[in-house]
Amino acid sequence: MNKIIRIGIVALMILACWNIRAEVKLPAIISDNMLLQQQTTVNIWGTANPDEVVTVKPSWDSKTYTVTTPVNGKWLVKIKTPKATKSQSIRITGDNTIDIQNVLIGEVWLCSGQSNMDFPVAKATGWRTGILNEEEEMQDADYPEIRLFHVAQKLSPEQELDDCEGSWMVCNRENLKDFSAVGFFFGRDLYNTLKVPVGLIQSTWGGTHAESWTKMQVMQNDPVYATLVKDFYAARDNYPADIKKYEEDKKAYDEAKAKGDNDIKAPKKPQGIDHNKALSTLWNGMIHPLLPYAIKGAIWYQGESNSVRANDYTHVFTQMINSWRKEWNRGDFPFYFVQIAPQYKQPPTIREAQLKTWKSVKNTGMVVITDVGDSTDIHPRNKKVPGIRLAKWALAKTYGQNIEYSGPVYKSMKVKGDKAILSFDYAGNGLTCQSNTLNGFVIAGSDRIFYPATAVIKGNTVEVSAVEVPEPVAVRYDWGKFFRASLFNTAELPASPFRTDNWIVTDK
């Protein structure tokens, strides 16, 4: 009898293991309520037992797609999608069957970056203070044809992950509370203009560097990252010794405190590489799992944490954008980003680095928000302005809408007598001043001493002068940490801060 029981138990265990191994599984992003990019080839993928035959049958296609799972257990099929549509489904069959319901087809955008993209619609804790006019905006938050996927925050400093945590949700007041406010306003404007379903994938983490979102192989042999890469591996390799020393120091500290020593300083616990600023950790954990998913483009709001290395940021940002495009293998997809708002800790060089990136990297666009900054808070609550201005870039440059999408951008300077005459691109139908006087301009001669300047709009140019500078050499506009924008075009889009010189700048 015992022998029969043992045989039965073994048989059940074998059967259970076989069922676990054979089950077709899908990544989190392939699920109910998903939204697929229209009129392209999309990937549907997952895992199954090696040699297991998997079939994929989309409701919009008469074809059935079949793949035999390779030795590594990872299968993938490519399917063409039609024009935007709704009420679709996908059936996936192997040794089990999965039905994906309530699928839409439309436009898919990735929303990524640090805290200003992470900033949610609803008020929460800490810096998550909620958007301006939250109650009013939430009255217009129910959009069944806008879908939201929020990637759970995940560290993975040394391994590229194949899956993430999250689920597709229908956009409504409840599901929107924790979602990116900038992403929502961007998506809502696209939806209302294009009249097609919109999918938004949020992958964000506050306080992070661009290097945390960049593939390690991009940085390893690049001298710009040399110190950071060296420090990364040192923090990893030295962690056991560092944590041991910390524990010893902590014990000594606790003993000293118990004896009444209040002057002793507490030791700092080493992090190793297990933190969100570690190189590549967010690329590995929060971007790599998304790579097979077809997107139209990306919007990005980040740079605050890189301001301490602003002089490297054009290179760092460019490398990140180019590597994302290469890894996604969908060409030079649109990449639109927000220039850092004026704030007392943010030097002008970080905004200049972003401006240079836009000018040098194709199919990118930069939103200027110098009119909605907060002098003390790096998280301006007005997230509607950057969201809508990002949508303007997409609508104009990606979808061909005939709208103005950029504020004035400095083009050239010529000197006429004691005046510097500045010309601008994106002046539209003319330049305007949205304050009593055109302010923020300073001018210098060959002595490189800048003086506050008088600036006057003359059509699509600005004439700048100061009595202290009879022979102008250089002009700067809004070249500081915090300021109030005054120069706009007639589309009410502000000019980007700039300088006409390339003199070495020491940020104070």
GIZI-V87597 format. One record per backbone hydrogen bond with DSSP energy under -1.0 kcal/mol. NH is the residue of the N-H (numbers start at 0). CO is the residue of the C=O. E is the energy in kcal/mol with one decimal. If there is no record, write none. Layout:
# GIZI-V87597
NH|CO|E ; NH|CO|E
This chain:
# GIZI-V87597
4|0|-2.3 ; 5|1|-2.4 ; 6|2|-2.4 ; 7|3|-2.4 ; 8|4|-2.5 ; 9|5|-2.4 ; 10|6|-2.4 ; 11|7|-2.4 ; 12|8|-2.4 ; 13|9|-2.5 ; 14|10|-2.5 ; 15|11|-2.6 ; 16|12|-2.6 ; 17|13|-2.5 ; 18|14|-2.2 ; 19|15|-2.1 ; 20|16|-2.5 ; 21|17|-2.2 ; 22|18|-1.2 ; 24|46|-2.6 ; 29|26|-1.6 ; 32|100|-2.3 ; 33|30|-1.5 ; 35|103|-2.6 ; 37|105|-3.2 ; 38|81|-2.0 ; 41|78|-3.2 ; 43|76|-2.5 ; 45|74|-2.1 ; 46|24|-2.3 ; 47|72|-2.0 ; 50|68|-3.3 ; 51|48|-2.5 ; 53|66|-3.1 ; 54|92|-2.9 ; 55|64|-3.2 ; 56|90|-2.9 ; 58|88|-2.7 ; 60|57|-1.2 ; 64|55|-2.8 ; 66|53|-2.5 ; 68|51|-2.9 ; 72|69|-1.9 ; 74|45|-2.1 ; 76|43|-2.8 ; 78|41|-2.7 ; 80|39|-2.7 ; 84|104|-1.6 ; 87|102|-2.5 ; 89|99|-2.0 ; 90|56|-2.2 ; 91|97|-3.0 ; 92|54|-2.7 ; 93|95|-3.2 ; 97|91|-3.1 ; 99|89|-3.3 ; 102|87|-2.7 ; 103|33|-2.3 ; 104|84|-2.9 ; 105|35|-2.8 ; 106|196|-2.5 ; 108|198|-2.7 ; 109|296|-2.4 ; 110|200|-3.5 ; 111|298|-2.5 ; 113|300|-1.7 ; 116|113|-1.5 ; 117|113|-2.0 ; 118|114|-2.1 ; 120|178|-1.5 ; 121|176|-2.2 ; 123|127|-3.5 ; 127|124|-2.0 ; 128|126|-2.2 ; 130|120|-1.9 ; 131|380|-1.5 ; 136|132|-2.8 ; 137|133|-2.3 ; 138|135|-1.1 ; 139|136|-1.6 ; 142|170|-2.5 ; 145|142|-2.1 ; 146|197|-2.5 ; 147|168|-2.9 ; 148|199|-2.6 ; 150|201|-3.0 ; 151|164|-2.8 ; 160|283|-2.1 ; 168|147|-2.7 ; 170|145|-2.4 ; 175|171|-2.0 ; 178|175|-1.7 ; 180|118|-2.9 ; 183|179|-2.2 ; 184|180|-2.6 ; 185|181|-2.3 ; 186|182|-2.8 ; 187|183|-3.2 ; 188|184|-1.9 ; 189|185|-2.1 ; 190|186|-2.7 ; 191|187|-2.6 ; 192|188|-1.5 ; 193|189|-3.4 ; 194|190|-2.2 ; 197|144|-2.0 ; 198|106|-3.3 ; 199|146|-2.8 ; 200|108|-2.5 ; 201|148|-3.1 ; 202|110|-2.5 ; 204|112|-1.9 ; 211|208|-1.1 ; 212|209|-1.2 ; 213|210|-1.0 ; 217|214|-1.2 ; 218|215|-1.3 ; 219|215|-1.9 ; 221|218|-1.6 ; 224|221|-1.7 ; 228|224|-2.9 ; 229|225|-2.4 ; 230|226|-2.6 ; 231|227|-2.2 ; 232|228|-2.1 ; 233|229|-2.0 ; 234|230|-2.6 ; 235|231|-1.9 ; 236|232|-2.9 ; 237|233|-2.5 ; 241|237|-3.0 ; 242|238|-3.1 ; 243|239|-1.7 ; 244|240|-2.3 ; 245|241|-2.3 ; 246|242|-2.2 ; 247|243|-1.8 ; 248|244|-2.8 ; 249|245|-3.0 ; 250|246|-2.0 ; 251|247|-2.1 ; 252|248|-2.4 ; 253|249|-2.7 ; 254|250|-2.1 ; 255|251|-2.2 ; 256|252|-2.6 ; 257|253|-2.1 ; 258|254|-1.1 ; 259|256|-1.7 ; 260|255|-2.4 ; 261|259|-1.1 ; 273|270|-1.8 ; 274|272|-1.3 ; 277|274|-1.5 ; 279|210|-2.2 ; 280|277|-1.2 ; 281|211|-1.9 ; 282|211|-1.9 ; 283|279|-2.9 ; 284|280|-1.6 ; 285|281|-2.5 ; 286|282|-1.1 ; 287|282|-3.1 ; 289|286|-1.9 ; 290|287|-1.3 ; 292|289|-2.3 ; 295|107|-3.6 ; 297|333|-2.4 ; 298|109|-2.9 ; 299|335|-2.1 ; 300|111|-1.6 ; 306|303|-1.2 ; 308|305|-1.9 ; 309|306|-1.2 ; 311|308|-1.6 ; 312|309|-1.1 ; 315|311|-2.6 ; 316|312|-3.4 ; 317|313|-2.1 ; 318|314|-2.6 ; 319|315|-1.9 ; 320|316|-2.6 ; 321|317|-2.7 ; 322|318|-2.2 ; 323|319|-2.3 ; 324|320|-2.2 ; 325|321|-2.2 ; 326|322|-2.7 ; 327|323|-2.5 ; 328|324|-1.5 ; 332|330|-2.0 ; 334|362|-1.9 ; 335|297|-2.4 ; 336|364|-3.0 ; 337|299|-1.9 ; 338|366|-3.2 ; 342|480|-2.0 ; 343|374|-2.3 ; 345|342|-1.9 ; 349|346|-1.2 ; 351|347|-2.1 ; 352|348|-2.0 ; 353|349|-1.7 ; 354|350|-2.2 ; 355|351|-2.5 ; 356|352|-1.8 ; 357|353|-2.3 ; 358|354|-2.1 ; 359|355|-1.5 ; 360|356|-2.3 ; 364|334|-1.4 ; 366|336|-2.9 ; 371|368|-1.8 ; 382|380|-1.8 ; 386|382|-1.6 ; 387|383|-2.7 ; 388|384|-2.4 ; 389|385|-2.1 ; 390|386|-1.8 ; 391|387|-1.9 ; 392|388|-1.6 ; 393|389|-2.1 ; 394|390|-3.3 ; 395|391|-2.5 ; 396|392|-2.9 ; 397|393|-1.8 ; 398|393|-1.9 ; 400|394|-3.3 ; 402|400|-1.7 ; 408|424|-2.3 ; 410|422|-3.0 ; 411|422|-1.2 ; 413|420|-2.0 ; 415|418|-2.7 ; 418|415|-1.6 ; 419|463|-2.8 ; 420|413|-3.5 ; 421|461|-2.9 ; 422|411|-2.7 ; 424|408|-2.9 ; 429|426|-2.1 ; 430|458|-1.4 ; 431|487|-3.1 ; 433|485|-2.0 ; 441|475|-2.3 ; 442|450|-2.3 ; 443|473|-2.5 ; 447|444|-1.8 ; 450|442|-2.6 ; 452|440|-2.4 ; 453|464|-3.1 ; 455|462|-2.3 ; 457|460|-3.0 ; 460|457|-1.6 ; 461|421|-1.8 ; 462|455|-3.0 ; 463|419|-2.7 ; 464|453|-2.1 ; 468|465|-1.9 ; 472|443|-3.1 ; 473|443|-2.0 ; 475|441|-2.3 ; 476|497|-2.7 ; 477|439|-2.3 ; 479|477|-1.4 ; 484|369|-1.0 ; 487|431|-2.6 ; 488|492|-1.5 ; 489|429|-1.3 ; 491|488|-2.1 ; 494|486|-2.7 ; 495|407|-1.8 ; 497|476|-1.5 ; 499|474|-2.6
